[in-house]
Amino acid sequence: MVSATLTDLVFIIAGAAGLWFGAVVLVESAVRIAWRLGIPTLIIGLTVVAFGTSAPEFVVTIDAALAGEANVSVANVVGSNVFNLGFVLGGVALAGALPVSYDLVQRDGTALLVAVIATTAFLVDGQLDRIEGSILFLGLLAYLSLLVTLSSRESMPATVSEDDDLADVSGFELLDIPKLLVGLAVVVIGGHLLVDGAVDIARDLGISDWVIGATVVAAGTSAPEFATSLIAARRGSAGLSAGNLIGSSVFNLLGVLGLASVITPLSVGPAAYPSSMALLVLCLVVVALLTTEEELARWEGGLLVGVGAVNWVVGFLAG
């Protein structure tokens, strides 16, 4: 029993480390490729970086769904968004006031609210079937189409100066393509180890699958978002930091959860609906705070961290 638990702990640690390392390699190479293609910074944050940092959630959610662990699958998405919008976004703002762009609020904040409202409505009956998953995924495609259309109207210099905050990730090399593939492979392996270890420990300790998915697994898969956003914010690239978190949350709900339920319908326990309602409240608070001022102040960051903590308590009690 003890030996098996220690083995599962090793799996969790190794899986989380793999997710972190793989996502960092994946994101850095993807950003260089995106810069090479002339994609604007905010769009990189909302699409390329968001997709890359959502890779752990995608791998873990799909892996859990295929393994018949629907509660872990859905709880990971809900918990990851709580971690991103509460602890990470709030934590970055606590470290220093975070400037907010008008487009981020109007366009991407709206997309986030639509995504979480749709997800919450679909979880009322405790199920996400293929039709509902298809609607979510089509919503992601519509969102991406909008971003691509808008980005084509924005101008951006073909090269980046050495003084640019992202200069160290803007020099494209041919090795970035195999690096991207290696990063993705490491994320896949790490995600599988994390799910296996977390589910086994939850069962050994009598903890519900929902709680372990919304806390331990969610925190592990959110590590890349935390690292990417913190680094971007410290370099002064607030658009990349805030855009990454909002975009990643939209990707998680529409893309990750949508595709998972298309692959296999998900039936979840009674904890899913109250937890998704708590996430909806958090999203409303985030958008409201982003709308009121041109920056996210430190006290607002503290408020988001507090609301995120309340969300975790709701998840524990509901689970």
C-alpha positions as CSV (number, residue, x, y, z in Angstrom):
1,M,0.0,0.0,0.0
2,V,2.7,2.4,1.1
3,S,5.0,1.4,-1.8
4,A,2.2,1.8,-4.3
5,T,1.4,5.3,-2.9
6,L,5.0,6.3,-3.2
7,T,5.1,5.1,-6.7
8,D,2.0,7.2,-7.5
9,L,3.6,10.2,-5.9
10,V,6.6,9.7,-8.2
11,F,4.3,9.5,-11.2
12,I,2.6,12.8,-10.2
13,I,5.9,14.6,-9.6
14,A,7.4,13.3,-12.8
15,G,4.2,14.0,-14.7
16,A,4.0,17.6,-13.5
17,A,7.7,18.1,-14.3
18,G,7.1,16.7,-17.8
19,L,4.1,19.0,-18.4
20,W,6.1,22.0,-17.3
21,F,9.3,21.2,-19.3
22,G,7.4,20.0,-22.3
23,A,5.1,23.0,-22.4
24,V,7.9,25.5,-22.0
25,V,9.8,24.0,-25.0
26,L,6.5,23.8,-26.9
27,V,5.5,27.4,-26.2
28,E,9.0,28.9,-26.9
29,S,9.3,27.1,-30.2
30,A,5.7,28.0,-31.2
31,V,6.2,31.6,-30.3
32,R,9.4,31.8,-32.5
33,I,7.5,30.2,-35.4
34,A,4.6,32.7,-34.9
35,W,7.0,35.6,-34.8
36,R,8.5,34.4,-38.0
37,L,5.1,34.3,-39.6
38,G,4.5,38.0,-38.5
39,I,1.7,37.4,-36.0
40,P,1.0,40.3,-33.6
41,T,1.9,39.9,-29.9
42,L,-1.6,39.9,-28.4
43,I,-2.8,37.4,-31.1
44,I,0.2,35.1,-30.2
45,G,-0.9,35.2,-26.6
46,L,-4.5,34.4,-27.4
47,T,-3.8,31.7,-29.9
48,V,-0.3,30.2,-30.2
49,V,0.7,30.5,-26.6
50,A,-2.8,29.8,-25.3
51,F,-2.9,26.6,-27.4
52,G,0.6,25.6,-26.3
53,T,0.0,26.1,-22.6
54,S,-3.4,24.4,-22.9
55,A,-1.7,21.3,-24.3
56,P,-1.3,19.7,-20.8
57,E,-5.1,20.2,-20.1
58,F,-5.8,18.8,-23.5
59,V,-3.7,15.7,-23.0
60,V,-4.8,15.1,-19.4
61,T,-8.5,15.7,-20.2
62,I,-8.5,13.4,-23.3
63,D,-6.5,10.7,-21.5
64,A,-8.9,10.8,-18.5
65,A,-11.9,10.7,-20.8
66,L,-10.6,7.7,-22.7
67,A,-9.8,5.9,-19.4
68,G,-13.4,6.4,-18.3
69,E,-12.5,9.0,-15.7
70,A,-15.1,11.6,-16.8
71,N,-15.0,13.4,-13.4
72,V,-11.2,13.9,-13.6
73,S,-11.6,15.0,-17.3
74,V,-14.2,17.8,-16.6
75,A,-12.8,18.7,-13.2
76,N,-9.4,19.3,-14.7
77,V,-10.8,21.9,-17.1
78,V,-12.9,23.6,-14.5
79,G,-10.1,23.6,-11.9
80,S,-7.4,24.7,-14.4
81,N,-9.5,27.8,-15.4
82,V,-10.0,28.6,-11.7
83,F,-6.3,28.4,-11.2
84,N,-5.6,30.5,-14.3
85,L,-8.1,33.3,-13.7
86,G,-7.9,33.3,-9.9
87,F,-4.4,32.4,-8.7
88,V,-2.3,33.1,-11.8
89,L,-4.0,36.2,-13.1
90,G,-4.5,37.5,-9.6
91,G,-1.0,36.6,-8.6
92,V,0.6,38.4,-11.6
93,A,-1.5,41.5,-10.8
94,L,-0.4,41.3,-7.1
95,A,3.2,41.3,-8.3
96,G,2.6,44.6,-10.2
97,A,-0.4,46.4,-11.7
98,L,-1.3,44.8,-15.0
99,P,-2.2,47.0,-18.0
100,V,-5.4,45.9,-19.8
101,S,-6.2,46.5,-23.5
102,Y,-9.6,47.4,-24.8
103,D,-9.7,44.5,-27.3
104,L,-8.8,42.0,-24.5
105,V,-11.9,43.1,-22.5
106,Q,-14.4,43.5,-25.3
107,R,-13.5,40.6,-27.6
108,D,-11.9,38.0,-25.5
109,G,-13.7,38.7,-22.2
110,T,-16.9,38.2,-24.1
111,A,-15.7,35.0,-25.6
112,L,-14.8,33.7,-22.1
113,L,-18.2,34.5,-20.7
114,V,-20.0,32.9,-23.6
115,A,-17.8,29.8,-23.2
116,V,-18.4,29.4,-19.5
117,I,-22.1,30.1,-19.7
118,A,-22.5,27.5,-22.4
119,T,-20.5,24.9,-20.5
120,T,-22.4,25.5,-17.3
121,A,-25.7,25.2,-19.1
122,F,-24.6,21.9,-20.7
123,L,-23.6,20.5,-17.3
124,V,-27.0,21.0,-15.7
125,D,-28.0,17.4,-16.4
126,G,-24.5,16.0,-15.4
127,Q,-23.6,15.1,-19.0
128,L,-21.7,16.4,-22.0
129,D,-22.8,14.6,-25.1
130,R,-21.3,14.7,-28.5
131,I,-23.8,17.3,-29.8
132,E,-22.9,19.6,-26.9
133,G,-19.2,19.0,-27.4
134,S,-19.6,19.8,-31.1
135,I,-21.3,23.1,-30.2
136,L,-18.4,24.0,-27.9
137,F,-15.8,23.1,-30.5
138,L,-17.5,25.0,-33.2
139,G,-17.5,27.9,-30.9
140,L,-13.7,27.6,-30.7
141,L,-13.4,27.6,-34.5
142,A,-15.6,30.7,-34.7
143,Y,-13.4,32.4,-32.1
144,L,-10.2,31.5,-33.9
145,S,-11.7,32.7,-37.2
146,L,-12.5,36.0,-35.6
147,L,-8.9,36.3,-34.3
148,V,-7.4,35.5,-37.6
149,T,-9.6,38.0,-39.4
150,L,-8.7,40.7,-36.9
151,S,-5.0,39.9,-36.9
152,S,-4.8,40.3,-40.6
153,R,-5.8,43.9,-40.2
154,E,-3.1,44.6,-37.7
155,S,0.4,45.6,-38.7
156,M,3.6,44.3,-37.2
157,P,7.3,44.7,-38.0
158,A,8.8,41.7,-39.8
159,T,11.6,41.6,-37.3
160,V,12.1,42.2,-33.6
161,S,14.8,44.5,-32.3
162,E,17.3,43.2,-29.7
163,D,15.8,45.5,-27.1
164,D,12.3,44.0,-27.5
165,D,11.0,42.2,-24.4
166,L,10.4,39.0,-26.4
167,A,13.6,39.2,-28.4
168,D,15.0,36.1,-26.8
169,V,12.1,34.0,-28.2
170,S,11.8,35.7,-31.6
171,G,14.8,34.3,-33.4
172,F,13.4,31.5,-35.5
173,E,15.6,28.5,-36.1
174,L,14.9,25.3,-38.0
175,L,15.4,23.4,-34.8
176,D,12.2,25.0,-33.5
177,I,10.1,22.6,-35.5
178,P,11.6,19.4,-34.0
179,K,11.7,21.1,-30.6
180,L,7.9,21.7,-30.9
181,L,7.3,18.0,-31.6
182,V,9.6,16.9,-28.7
183,G,7.8,19.3,-26.3
184,L,4.5,17.9,-27.4
185,A,5.7,14.3,-26.8
186,V,6.9,15.1,-23.3
187,V,3.6,16.8,-22.5
188,V,1.7,13.7,-23.6
189,I,3.8,11.4,-21.5
190,G,3.8,13.7,-18.5
191,G,0.0,14.1,-18.7
192,H,-0.5,10.3,-18.7
193,L,1.7,9.8,-15.7
194,L,-0.1,12.6,-13.8
195,V,-3.5,11.2,-14.4
196,D,-2.5,7.7,-13.5
197,G,-0.8,8.7,-10.2
198,A,-3.5,11.2,-9.2
199,V,-6.4,8.8,-9.8
200,D,-4.7,6.0,-7.9
201,I,-3.9,8.2,-4.9
202,A,-7.5,9.6,-4.8
203,R,-8.9,6.1,-4.7
204,D,-6.4,4.9,-2.0
205,L,-7.2,7.9,0.2
206,G,-10.9,7.9,-0.4
207,I,-10.8,11.3,-2.1
208,S,-13.4,11.8,-4.9
209,D,-12.2,11.9,-8.5
210,W,-13.7,15.4,-8.8
211,V,-11.7,16.9,-6.0
212,I,-8.4,15.4,-7.1
213,G,-9.1,16.5,-10.7
214,A,-10.0,20.0,-9.7
215,T,-7.1,20.5,-7.4
216,V,-3.9,18.4,-7.8
217,V,-4.4,17.6,-11.5
218,A,-5.6,21.1,-12.4
219,A,-2.7,22.7,-10.6
220,G,-0.2,20.5,-12.4
221,T,-1.7,21.2,-15.8
222,S,-1.8,24.9,-15.1
223,A,1.9,25.1,-14.3
224,P,2.8,26.2,-17.9
225,E,0.3,29.1,-17.8
226,F,1.7,30.2,-14.5
227,A,5.3,30.1,-15.8
228,T,4.5,31.7,-19.2
229,S,2.4,34.5,-17.7
230,L,4.8,35.4,-14.9
231,I,7.8,35.5,-17.3
232,A,5.9,37.6,-19.8
233,A,4.7,40.0,-17.1
234,R,8.1,40.5,-15.7
235,R,9.4,41.3,-19.2
236,G,6.8,44.0,-19.5
237,S,4.7,42.0,-22.1
238,A,1.4,42.4,-20.4
239,G,-0.6,41.7,-23.6
240,L,1.1,38.3,-23.8
241,S,0.5,37.6,-20.1
242,A,-3.1,38.5,-19.8
243,G,-3.9,37.4,-23.3
244,N,-2.4,34.0,-22.6
245,L,-4.6,33.4,-19.5
246,I,-7.9,34.6,-21.1
247,G,-7.1,32.7,-24.3
248,S,-6.1,29.6,-22.5
249,S,-9.3,29.6,-20.5
250,V,-11.4,29.9,-23.7
251,F,-9.4,27.1,-25.3
252,N,-9.9,24.8,-22.2
253,L,-13.7,25.2,-22.2
254,L,-14.4,25.3,-26.0
255,G,-11.6,23.2,-27.4
256,V,-10.4,20.8,-24.7
257,L,-13.7,20.0,-23.1
258,G,-15.5,20.2,-26.4
259,L,-13.2,17.8,-28.2
260,A,-13.1,15.4,-25.2
261,S,-16.9,15.1,-25.2
262,V,-17.0,14.6,-29.0
263,I,-14.5,11.7,-28.7
264,T,-16.5,10.2,-25.8
265,P,-19.6,11.5,-24.1
266,L,-18.9,12.5,-20.5
267,S,-21.1,11.7,-17.5
268,V,-20.1,13.5,-14.3
269,G,-21.1,13.6,-10.7
270,P,-23.2,16.2,-8.9
271,A,-20.2,18.3,-8.1
272,A,-19.8,19.4,-11.7
273,Y,-22.7,21.9,-11.8
274,P,-22.0,23.9,-8.6
275,S,-18.3,24.0,-9.5
276,S,-19.0,25.3,-13.0
277,M,-21.4,27.9,-11.4
278,A,-18.6,29.0,-9.1
279,L,-16.3,29.3,-12.2
280,L,-18.9,31.4,-13.9
281,V,-18.9,33.8,-10.9
282,L,-15.1,34.0,-11.1
283,C,-15.3,34.8,-14.8
284,L,-17.9,37.5,-14.2
285,V,-15.6,39.1,-11.6
286,V,-12.6,38.9,-13.9
287,V,-14.4,40.6,-16.8
288,A,-15.9,43.2,-14.5
289,L,-12.5,44.1,-13.0
290,L,-10.9,44.3,-16.5
291,T,-13.7,46.6,-17.7
292,T,-13.6,49.1,-14.9
293,E,-10.0,50.4,-15.4
294,E,-7.1,50.4,-17.9
295,E,-5.1,48.2,-15.6
296,L,-5.7,45.4,-13.1
297,A,-4.6,46.9,-9.7
298,R,-2.9,45.0,-6.9
299,W,-6.0,44.9,-4.7
300,E,-8.0,43.5,-7.6
301,G,-5.4,40.8,-8.0
302,G,-5.8,40.0,-4.4
303,L,-9.6,39.8,-4.9
304,L,-9.1,37.3,-7.7
305,V,-6.9,35.1,-5.6
306,G,-9.5,35.2,-2.9
307,V,-12.3,34.3,-5.3
308,G,-10.2,31.5,-6.7
309,A,-9.6,30.1,-3.2
310,V,-13.4,30.2,-2.6
311,N,-13.8,28.3,-5.8
312,W,-11.5,25.5,-4.5
313,V,-13.5,25.3,-1.3
314,V,-16.7,25.0,-3.3
315,G,-15.0,22.2,-5.3
316,F,-14.0,20.4,-2.1
317,L,-17.4,20.6,-0.5
318,A,-19.3,19.7,-3.7
319,G,-17.0,16.7,-4.3
